[in-house]
């Protein structure tokens, strides 16, 4: 009787996720829907891209080159804030601009020392925004982008057109992550799936709903709205800075978040340990450093993802049947995201094992936080920074 009740509960969870959580699993909110595209001759607003970079010599040249290849018809320039790099990041950026004959479109500045109460990335972004504000022609929009992101040549034009058509204060793309190594194929589609589950894009894009999020690799922000919302200082302690920015800006106007196949991250994660470090950096911050939320998350993951497998293998009768049906449901739900990444639907069968690994990564995140090494990135720990408010 108890086993049948658990099996029924697990089935209800997945029925809710598939039928009533914003259709997140369909991966339907995309930038190729044609919305906002315009051929109007009206003047295009000025845009400045701001790139925080710390030891990004391996990637930043490709990022700079792709930005300088944009066919954007308005004024566009790139600002890179070198956040204490030791690998020649600034020189690689300069060389990439020189190779394009566009050195006048790139500004590289050394970052100032990190003050108390700020995360490193947000402090670098704040300096980039300050520099943009001081330009002779301050931009109407700021494009926040990471130093490992490569853009198709027409992306900026479409971003700005969508922002203007929808009166958006934030227009963000969930960039397509690298997915070649075994570790990447195992974990990357599931990462996108889980993110959409936490923040259903249709709900994010609905002004009537409070759900807010953004994807930090590509965020086009209206500069005046950013200023009115308190700038980067308003979220200066956030480790999950993109979602914090989305939440802050949605209070000032509509935002939009979608998937794309025209913007790629070239950062590689060749081993499972690389994925673990990426997730552990911010997983416990997502739970607001709460042990109770951590316990609840572990129980929820076990019930949602592991129980169907356990029921299928160890139960019998009605409970076993419900367990198998639920396992197949989650496999089916992952299929659109797997298709986005060109992977077989059979990868969905191992979603329970992937979820178990993410659960372990989350526990590791809490452990690293307890050690004072939470939020570790490029040799800099930012644990407990939220306590510095």
C-alpha positions in Angstrom: 0.0 0.0 0.0 2.8 2.4 0.9 4.7 1.5 -2.2 1.7 2.1 -4.4 1.1 5.5 -2.8 4.8 6.5 -3.5 4.5 5.3 -7.0 1.3 7.3 -7.5 2.9 10.4 -6.0 5.9 10.1 -8.4 3.6 9.8 -11.3 1.6 12.9 -10.3 4.9 14.9 -10.0 5.7 14.1 -13.6 2.2 14.7 -14.8 2.4 18.2 -13.3 5.9 18.8 -14.7 4.8 17.8 -18.2 1.3 19.3 -18.3 1.4 22.3 -16.0 4.9 23.8 -15.7 5.0 26.2 -18.6 5.8 23.5 -21.2 9.5 23.9 -20.2 10.4 20.5 -21.6 9.3 21.4 -25.1 12.3 23.8 -25.5 10.0 26.0 -27.6 11.1 29.5 -26.6 13.8 30.2 -29.3 15.3 33.1 -31.1 14.4 31.7 -34.6 10.7 32.5 -34.2 11.0 35.6 -36.3 9.7 37.9 -33.6 10.9 41.4 -33.7 12.9 41.2 -36.9 12.8 44.5 -38.7 14.1 46.0 -41.9 13.1 49.6 -40.9 15.4 52.4 -41.8 14.9 54.1 -38.4 18.1 54.9 -36.6 19.5 51.9 -34.7 20.4 52.5 -31.1 24.0 52.5 -29.9 25.2 49.3 -28.2 28.2 48.5 -26.1 29.3 45.0 -25.3 30.8 44.5 -21.8 33.0 41.5 -21.3 34.4 40.6 -17.8 37.5 38.4 -18.4 39.8 36.6 -16.0 42.4 34.3 -17.5 40.4 33.8 -20.7 43.3 33.8 -23.3 42.1 30.5 -24.7 38.7 31.8 -25.7 38.6 35.6 -25.7 40.1 36.0 -29.1 37.3 34.1 -30.8 34.7 36.1 -28.7 36.2 39.4 -29.7 36.4 38.4 -33.4 32.7 37.3 -33.5 31.6 40.5 -31.9 33.5 42.6 -34.3 32.0 40.6 -37.2 28.5 41.7 -36.3 26.5 43.3 -39.1 24.7 45.6 -36.8 23.7 48.8 -38.6 24.1 51.1 -35.5 27.0 52.2 -33.4 28.7 49.3 -31.7 31.8 48.9 -29.6 33.3 46.4 -27.2 34.6 47.0 -23.7 36.7 44.3 -22.1 37.5 44.5 -18.3 40.6 42.4 -17.6 40.0 41.1 -14.1 43.5 40.4 -13.0 44.4 37.9 -15.7 47.8 36.3 -15.7 47.7 34.6 -19.1 47.8 37.5 -21.5 44.0 37.8 -22.0 44.3 41.6 -22.7 46.9 41.0 -25.4 44.9 38.3 -27.1 41.9 40.6 -27.2 44.0 43.4 -28.7 45.4 41.0 -31.3 41.9 39.8 -32.3 40.8 43.3 -32.9 43.9 44.2 -34.8 43.4 41.2 -37.1 39.9 42.5 -37.9 41.3 46.1 -38.5 38.9 47.2 -35.7 41.2 48.3 -32.9 39.2 51.6 -32.5 36.1 49.5 -31.7 37.7 47.7 -28.7 38.6 49.2 -25.3 40.5 47.0 -22.9 40.9 48.3 -19.3 42.5 46.6 -16.3 40.1 45.9 -13.5 40.4 47.6 -10.2 40.9 45.6 -7.0 37.9 43.7 -5.8 36.1 45.6 -3.0 34.4 43.9 -0.1 30.9 42.8 -0.7 31.2 42.3 -4.5 31.6 39.1 -6.6 34.4 39.4 -9.1 32.3 39.1 -12.2 29.8 41.7 -11.2 32.5 44.1 -10.1 34.1 43.8 -13.6 30.8 44.3 -15.3 30.1 47.4 -13.1 33.4 48.9 -14.3 32.5 48.2 -17.9 29.1 49.9 -17.5 30.7 52.9 -15.9 33.0 53.2 -18.8 30.1 52.9 -21.2 28.3 55.6 -19.3 31.3 57.9 -19.9 31.4 57.4 -23.6 30.9 60.4 -25.9 27.8 58.6 -27.2 26.6 56.5 -24.2 24.9 53.4 -25.5 21.2 52.8 -25.4 21.8 49.1 -24.7 24.5 47.1 -23.0 25.3 43.6 -24.1 26.7 41.6 -21.2 28.6 38.6 -22.6 31.1 36.1 -21.3 34.6 35.7 -22.7 33.9 32.3 -24.1 30.9 33.1 -26.3 30.9 33.2 -30.1 28.1 35.0 -32.0 26.7 34.5 -35.5 27.0 37.8 -37.5 23.4 38.8 -37.3 22.7 38.0 -33.7 23.0 41.6 -32.3 20.7 43.0 -34.9 18.0 40.5 -34.1 18.5 41.0 -30.3 18.1 44.8 -30.6 15.1 44.4 -33.0 13.4 42.0 -30.6 14.1 44.3 -27.6 12.7 47.3 -29.4 9.6 45.5 -30.8 8.7 44.2 -27.4 9.8 47.1 -25.3 12.0 44.7 -23.4 14.4 45.8 -20.7 16.3 42.5 -20.8 16.7 40.2 -23.8 18.7 37.1 -23.1 19.8 34.0 -25.0 20.6 30.7 -23.4 23.7 30.0 -25.5 24.3 26.6 -26.9 27.0 25.0 -24.7 29.8 22.8 -26.0 28.7 19.2 -26.2 31.4 16.9 -27.6 33.1 15.0 -24.8 31.4 12.2 -23.0 31.0 14.4 -19.9 29.4 17.2 -21.9 27.0 14.8 -23.7 26.0 13.3 -20.4 25.5 16.5 -18.4 25.0 19.5 -20.7 21.5 18.7 -22.1 20.4 17.8 -18.6 21.7 21.1 -17.3 19.6 23.0 -19.9 16.6 20.8 -19.0 16.9 21.5 -15.3 17.4 25.2 -15.8 14.2 25.3 -17.9 12.4 23.4 -15.2 13.5 25.8 -12.5 12.7 28.8 -14.7 10.1 27.9 -17.4 11.0 30.3 -20.2 7.4 30.9 -21.1 6.8 32.1 -17.6 9.9 34.2 -17.6 8.6 35.9 -20.8 5.1 36.5 -19.4 4.9 40.0 -17.8 2.0 38.8 -15.7 4.2 36.2 -13.9 6.8 36.8 -11.2 9.2 34.1 -12.6 12.4 35.8 -13.8 15.7 34.6 -15.0 18.4 35.3 -17.6 21.4 33.5 -19.1 24.6 35.3 -18.3 26.4 34.4 -21.5 24.3 36.8 -23.5 22.1 39.5 -22.0 21.1 42.7 -23.8 20.0 45.3 -21.3 18.5 48.7 -21.7 21.0 51.0 -20.0 18.7 53.5 -18.6 16.6 50.8 -17.0 19.7 49.2 -15.5 20.5 52.6 -14.0 17.0 53.0 -12.6 17.2 49.5 -11.1 20.3 50.4 -9.1 22.9 49.1 -11.6 25.1 46.2 -10.9 25.5 47.4 -7.3 21.9 46.2 -6.7 23.0 42.6 -7.1 26.7 42.9 -6.2 26.7 39.9 -3.9 24.9 37.5 -6.2 26.7 34.3 -7.3 23.9 33.5 -9.7 24.2 36.9 -11.1 22.2 36.4 -14.3 19.0 35.3 -12.6 19.4 38.0 -10.0 19.7 40.6 -12.8 16.6 39.1 -14.5 14.6 39.3 -11.3 15.7 42.9 -10.6 14.9 44.2 -14.1 11.6 42.4 -14.5 10.3 44.8 -11.8 10.9 47.6 -14.3 9.6 46.1 -17.5 9.2 43.0 -19.6 12.1 40.6 -20.2 12.6 37.7 -22.6 14.7 34.5 -22.4 15.1 32.0 -25.2 17.2 29.2 -26.6 19.5 29.7 -29.6 21.6 27.8 -32.1 23.4 30.9 -33.3 25.4 31.7 -30.2 27.8 29.2 -28.8 30.0 28.7 -25.7 33.4 27.4 -26.7 34.5 26.6 -23.1 35.2 22.9 -22.9 34.4 20.5 -20.1 36.4 17.4 -21.0 35.9 15.6 -17.7 33.1 15.0 -15.2 35.2 16.8 -12.6 35.0 19.9 -14.8 31.2 19.7 -14.8 31.2 19.1 -11.1 33.2 22.3 -10.4 31.0 24.3 -12.7 27.8 23.2 -10.9 29.3 23.2 -7.4 30.3 26.9 -7.8 26.7 28.1 -7.4 24.4 25.2 -6.6 24.3 25.9 -2.8 23.8 29.6 -3.5 20.7 28.6 -5.5 19.4 27.2 -2.3 20.2 30.4 -0.4 22.8 28.5 1.7 19.9 26.9 3.6 20.5 23.4 5.1 16.7 22.8 5.1 16.4 23.7 1.4 19.4 21.4 0.8 17.6 18.5 2.5 14.4 19.2 0.7 16.2 19.3 -2.6 17.9 16.0 -2.0 14.5 14.4 -1.0 12.8 16.0 -4.0 15.5 14.7 -6.5 15.3 11.2 -5.0 11.6 11.1 -5.3 11.4 12.7 -8.7 14.2 10.9 -10.5 15.5 7.9 -8.5 12.2 6.5 -7.2 10.9 5.6 -10.7 14.0 3.5 -11.4 13.8 1.8 -7.9 10.1 1.0 -8.4 10.7 -0.4 -11.9 13.6 -2.6 -10.7 12.5 -3.7 -7.2 8.7 -3.3 -6.9 6.1 -5.5 -8.5 2.5 -5.2 -9.7 0.9 -1.8 -9.9 3.8 0.1 -8.3 6.3 -1.4 -10.8 4.0 -0.4 -13.7 3.7 3.2 -12.5 7.5 3.3 -12.0 8.1 2.2 -15.5 5.6 4.6 -17.0 7.1 7.5 -15.0 10.6 6.6 -16.1 9.5 6.6 -19.7 7.8 9.9 -19.2 11.0 11.6 -18.0 12.8 10.0 -20.9 10.3 11.5 -23.3 10.4 14.9 -21.6 14.2 15.2 -22.2 13.9 14.4 -25.9 13.4 18.0 -27.2 16.5 19.2 -25.4 18.5 16.2 -26.6 17.3 17.0 -30.2 18.6 20.6 -29.7 22.0 19.1 -29.1 21.8 16.5 -31.8 21.9 13.5 -29.4 19.9 10.3 -29.4 16.7 10.1 -27.3 18.2 7.0 -25.6 20.3 9.4 -23.5 17.0 10.2 -21.7 17.0 6.7 -20.1 20.0 7.7 -18.0 18.4 10.9 -16.7 17.9 9.4 -13.2 21.7 8.7 -13.0 22.5 12.2 -14.3 20.1 13.6 -11.7 21.9 11.6 -9.0 25.2 13.1 -10.1 23.8 16.6 -10.0 22.5 15.8 -6.5 26.1 14.8 -5.5 27.4 18.0 -7.1 24.9 20.0 -5.0 26.0 18.3 -1.8 29.6 19.1 -2.8 28.7 22.7 -3.2 27.4 22.8 0.3 30.5 21.1 1.6 32.8 23.6 -0.3 30.8 26.5 1.2 31.3 25.0 4.7 35.0 24.9 4.0 35.0 28.6 3.1 35.7 27.7 -0.6 32.2 28.3 -2.0 31.9 30.1 -5.4 35.4 29.2 -6.4 36.3 30.6 -9.8 39.7 31.1 -11.3 41.5 30.8 -8.0 39.1 33.2 -6.1 36.7 32.0 -3.5 33.5 34.0 -2.9 31.9 31.9 -0.1 29.5 33.6 2.3 29.6 36.9 0.3 25.9 37.2 0.7 26.6 37.7 4.4 28.4 40.9 3.6 25.3 42.9 2.8 
